[in-house]
Amino acid sequence: MLHKKGFTLIELLVVISIIGVLSTIVLGSVGEARDNAKDARLKATLSQMRSQAELQALQDGNYNAICDATSQSGIMFRDAVDNGTSQSGQNTICTDEDGRETGESGDSSTLVSSGNAAGPGDNGNIWSASVQMSTTDWFCVDSSGAAVVTTSREIDGTSDKSCT
């Protein structure tokens, strides 16, 4: 009786196919987990920005520099922008008492300052920031303490400084 040791070509192809299918499933999950982690970081950063903005206003006596590139809260906003995505054609935005910063989510180097948005918004809010997440949703924080996920940017950067 002849005994062969080893695997047939068919057995090897079946095993390789199974490994290929499993690796595709795992790699797909890793990409989704990466997007979820990026969104979590964006939310955490903007929530910390909200706290930092209040501390900064206490120190400065006003809300003029919340979005400014050199302020601590402005630096946090830029970090959140770098973790966002640009999918909707709308720019990310941060408005404070005397101006605003707008640009593409995902790239803080595109942010441009403008003097629009002076004074409190129509609803009394003094500042707000909104950045698009990896989905088509936006994460928005404002001076009223709101921190919400919305389906649109919500704030217009001039008279509307409310996330709700």
C-alpha positions in Angstrom: 0.0 0.0 0.0 1.3 3.4 -1.0 1.0 6.2 1.5 1.7 9.8 0.4 2.6 12.5 2.8 1.5 16.1 2.2 -1.5 18.0 0.9 -3.1 17.9 -2.5 -3.3 21.0 -4.6 -7.1 21.3 -4.0 -6.6 21.2 -0.2 -4.0 24.0 -0.4 -6.2 26.2 -2.6 -9.2 25.7 -0.2 -7.1 26.8 2.8 -5.6 29.8 1.0 -9.2 30.9 -0.1 -10.4 30.7 3.5 -7.4 32.7 4.7 -8.1 35.3 2.0 -11.8 35.7 3.0 -10.9 36.0 6.7 -8.2 38.6 6.1 -10.6 40.7 4.0 -13.2 40.7 6.8 -10.5 41.7 9.4 -9.0 44.5 7.3 -12.5 45.9 6.7 -13.1 46.0 10.4 -9.8 47.7 11.1 -10.7 50.6 8.7 -14.0 51.1 10.4 -12.4 51.1 13.8 -9.8 53.6 12.6 -12.6 56.0 11.5 -14.5 55.5 14.8 -11.2 56.3 16.7 -10.7 59.4 14.7 -14.3 60.6 15.4 -13.8 59.9 19.1 -10.6 62.0 19.2 -12.4 64.8 17.3 -15.3 64.8 19.8 -12.9 64.7 22.8 -10.8 67.5 21.4 -13.8 69.8 20.8 -15.3 69.0 24.2 -12.0 69.9 25.8 -12.0 73.1 23.7 -15.3 74.0 25.2 -13.8 73.9 28.7 -10.6 75.6 27.6 -12.6 78.4 26.0 -14.3 79.2 29.3 -11.0 79.2 31.2 -9.5 81.5 28.5 -12.5 83.9 28.7 -12.1 84.1 32.5 -8.4 85.0 32.0 -8.9 87.4 29.1 -12.2 88.9 30.2 -13.8 88.3 26.8 -14.4 85.7 24.1 -12.4 87.5 21.4 -9.6 84.9 20.9 -11.5 81.6 21.2 -10.9 80.6 17.6 -7.5 82.5 17.1 -4.6 80.3 15.8 -2.4 81.3 18.8 -4.9 80.7 21.6 -5.0 77.3 23.4 -8.7 76.8 22.4 -7.8 77.7 18.8 -5.0 75.2 18.8 -7.5 72.5 20.0 -9.9 73.5 17.2 -7.1 73.0 14.6 -6.4 69.6 16.0 -10.0 68.7 15.7 -10.1 70.0 12.1 -7.1 67.8 11.2 -9.1 64.8 12.5 -12.2 65.7 10.6 -13.2 64.9 7.0 -14.5 67.1 4.1 -17.4 65.3 2.4 -20.3 67.7 2.2 -18.8 70.8 0.5 -19.4 72.8 3.6 -16.5 74.3 5.5 -15.7 73.6 9.1 -16.2 76.7 11.2 -15.3 78.3 14.5 -16.9 81.6 15.5 -16.0 83.7 18.5 -16.9 87.2 19.7 -15.0 89.2 17.1 -14.4 86.8 14.2 -14.4 83.4 12.7 -12.2 80.7 11.2 -13.4 78.7 8.2 -11.8 76.0 6.1 -11.9 72.4 4.9 -12.2 69.6 7.5 -9.2 67.4 7.5 -6.7 70.2 6.8 -6.2 73.0 9.3 -3.8 74.7 6.9 -6.9 75.8 4.8 -8.4 77.8 7.7 -8.9 81.5 6.9 -9.7 84.2 9.5 -12.3 86.8 9.0 -13.8 89.6 11.0 -17.4 88.5 10.4 -19.5 87.2 13.3 -18.9 90.1 15.7 -20.9 90.0 18.9 -23.2 87.3 20.3 -25.3 85.2 18.0 -29.1 85.6 17.6 -29.7 83.2 20.5 -27.1 84.8 22.9 -24.3 82.3 22.3 -20.9 83.9 22.1 -18.9 81.3 20.3 -19.3 77.9 18.5 -17.3 75.4 16.6 -18.4 72.6 14.2 -16.3 70.0 12.4 -17.4 67.2 10.0 -16.7 63.7 11.2 -15.7 60.6 9.1 -19.4 60.1 8.4 -21.6 62.9 6.9 -22.4 64.0 10.4 -21.0 67.0 12.2 -19.9 67.5 15.8 -20.7 70.9 17.2 -19.9 72.7 20.5 -21.0 76.1 21.7 -20.8 78.5 24.6 -24.2 77.3 26.0 -22.4 74.0 26.8 -23.9 72.0 23.9 -21.9 69.2 22.4 -24.0 67.5 19.8 -23.8 65.3 16.7 -25.8 66.9 13.9 -26.6 66.0 10.3 -25.6 69.5 9.1 -23.1 72.1 10.2 -25.9 74.0 12.1 -23.9 77.2 12.7 -23.6 79.8 9.9 -20.7 81.7 11.3 -22.3 85.1 11.5 -25.6 85.4 13.3 -26.2 81.7 14.3 -23.8 80.5 16.9 -26.0 77.7 18.3 -25.5 73.9 17.8 -29.1 73.2 18.4 
